[in-house]
Amino acid sequence: MNEYRLLENKLLVNIQTNLEKIDSCLNSFNSQMGYEEVLYRFFCQSLKVFSANGFTSSGFELLKSLDPKDKKSLDESYSTIVKDALSRKFSLEMNNNWVSSTQPVVDAFLQTKYFLEMASKYGHKFEKDKAPVVLPYGWAALGSLYKFR
């Protein structure tokens, strides 16, 4: 079995072992106070859009804990997006450039939600401890997140 297949199978084991945590975290993202509110707050230009960072932070930490290489590191581009979002704090000057000031917060939230959705979907869908040979896009995206695709 090649290295990719070993890492995919280990990722699947990590996901399936932690499905309850993943689903719970995803449920918080999908709650009215999560997904609905975050996007509403972005479009109505409310500082409460920064509540997204709480969700993003918890999802990011959970995703890191699933790393099949046990390095607790994720794709650099995604990590940079999340760290940029988490470093942002509201200031009145942001109102002058609302989209460019807050879009990174929403982007990090949505990307984290996506990866949690893919982990949940394929953790439930795939046979126990057996990653597929033909990769669905969402599963391949998880391989990219953990830097083995």
C-alpha positions as CSV (number, residue, x, y, z in Angstrom):
1,M,0.0,0.0,0.0
2,N,1.5,3.4,-1.0
3,E,2.0,6.3,1.4
4,Y,-1.1,8.2,0.1
5,R,-3.4,5.2,0.8
6,L,-1.9,4.8,4.3
7,L,-2.5,8.4,5.1
8,E,-6.0,8.4,3.7
9,N,-6.9,5.4,5.7
10,K,-5.4,6.9,8.9
11,L,-7.3,10.2,8.2
12,L,-10.5,8.2,7.8
13,V,-9.9,6.4,11.1
14,N,-9.2,9.7,12.8
15,I,-12.4,11.2,11.4
16,Q,-14.5,8.1,12.2
17,T,-13.2,8.0,15.7
18,N,-14.1,11.7,16.2
19,L,-17.4,11.8,14.3
20,E,-19.3,12.8,17.4
21,K,-17.0,15.8,17.9
22,I,-17.1,16.7,14.2
23,D,-20.9,16.5,14.0
24,S,-21.3,18.6,17.2
25,C,-18.9,21.3,15.9
26,L,-20.6,21.3,12.5
27,N,-24.0,21.6,14.2
28,S,-22.8,24.7,15.9
29,F,-21.6,26.1,12.6
30,N,-25.0,25.3,11.1
31,S,-27.1,26.7,13.9
32,Q,-29.1,29.9,13.5
33,M,-26.5,31.7,15.6
34,G,-23.7,30.3,13.4
35,Y,-24.1,30.2,9.6
36,E,-27.3,32.3,9.3
37,E,-26.1,35.0,11.7
38,V,-22.6,35.3,10.5
39,L,-23.7,35.9,6.9
40,Y,-26.5,38.2,8.0
41,R,-24.0,40.3,10.1
42,F,-21.6,40.5,7.2
43,F,-24.3,41.9,4.9
44,C,-25.8,44.3,7.4
45,Q,-22.3,45.5,8.3
46,S,-22.5,44.6,12.0
47,L,-19.5,44.1,14.2
48,K,-21.1,40.9,15.3
49,V,-19.7,39.3,12.2
50,F,-16.7,38.7,14.3
51,S,-18.6,36.1,16.2
52,A,-17.6,33.9,13.3
53,N,-14.1,33.7,14.8
54,G,-15.2,31.6,17.7
55,F,-16.6,29.0,15.4
56,T,-13.6,29.2,13.1
57,S,-11.2,28.8,16.0
58,S,-12.9,25.7,17.4
59,G,-13.3,24.1,14.0
60,F,-9.7,24.9,13.1
61,E,-8.4,23.2,16.2
62,L,-10.6,20.2,15.7
63,L,-9.4,19.8,12.1
64,K,-5.7,20.1,13.2
65,S,-6.4,17.3,15.7
66,L,-7.4,14.9,12.9
67,D,-4.1,15.2,11.1
68,P,-3.1,11.7,10.0
69,K,0.6,12.7,10.2
70,D,0.2,13.7,13.8
71,K,1.9,17.1,13.1
72,K,-1.2,19.1,13.9
73,S,-0.6,21.2,10.8
74,L,-2.8,22.0,7.9
75,D,-2.4,23.4,4.4
76,E,-0.5,26.7,4.5
77,S,-3.0,28.7,2.4
78,Y,-5.9,27.6,4.6
79,S,-3.9,28.2,7.8
80,T,-2.9,31.7,6.7
81,I,-6.6,32.6,5.9
82,V,-7.7,31.4,9.3
83,K,-4.9,33.1,11.2
84,D,-5.5,36.4,9.4
85,A,-9.2,36.1,10.3
86,L,-8.6,35.3,13.9
87,S,-6.2,38.3,14.2
88,R,-8.8,40.8,13.1
89,K,-10.6,42.8,15.7
90,F,-13.3,45.3,15.0
91,S,-12.4,49.0,14.7
92,L,-14.5,51.9,13.5
93,E,-12.2,52.4,10.5
94,M,-13.4,49.0,9.2
95,N,-16.7,50.6,8.3
96,N,-15.0,52.6,5.5
97,N,-13.7,49.4,3.9
98,W,-16.2,46.8,5.2
99,V,-15.8,44.1,2.6
100,S,-12.0,44.0,2.5
101,S,-11.9,44.3,6.3
102,T,-14.3,41.6,7.2
103,Q,-14.4,39.2,4.2
104,P,-11.4,37.3,5.5
105,V,-13.4,36.5,8.7
106,V,-16.3,35.2,6.6
107,D,-14.0,33.3,4.2
108,A,-12.2,31.5,7.1
109,F,-15.6,30.6,8.7
110,L,-17.0,29.2,5.4
111,Q,-13.8,27.3,4.5
112,T,-13.7,25.7,8.0
113,K,-17.4,24.8,7.7
114,Y,-16.7,23.2,4.3
115,F,-13.8,21.0,5.7
116,L,-16.0,20.0,8.7
117,E,-18.8,19.1,6.3
118,M,-16.5,17.0,4.1
119,A,-15.1,15.2,7.2
120,S,-18.6,14.4,8.5
121,K,-20.0,13.4,5.1
122,Y,-17.2,11.0,4.3
123,G,-16.7,9.8,7.8
124,H,-20.4,8.6,7.7
125,K,-20.3,7.5,4.1
126,F,-17.2,5.4,3.8
127,E,-16.8,1.8,5.0
128,K,-15.1,1.7,8.4
129,D,-11.3,2.4,8.1
130,K,-11.3,2.0,4.3
131,A,-10.8,5.1,2.2
132,P,-12.1,4.9,-1.4
133,V,-9.8,4.3,-4.4
134,V,-11.7,6.7,-6.6
135,L,-11.7,10.0,-4.8
136,P,-14.8,12.3,-4.6
137,Y,-13.8,16.0,-4.7
138,G,-14.6,16.6,-1.1
139,W,-12.4,13.7,0.1
140,A,-9.6,14.8,-2.2
141,A,-9.9,18.3,-0.7
142,L,-9.3,16.8,2.8
143,G,-6.2,15.1,1.4
144,S,-5.0,18.6,0.3
145,L,-5.9,20.1,3.6
146,Y,-3.6,17.5,5.3
147,K,-0.9,18.0,2.7
148,F,-0.7,14.5,1.2
149,R,-2.6,15.1,-2.1
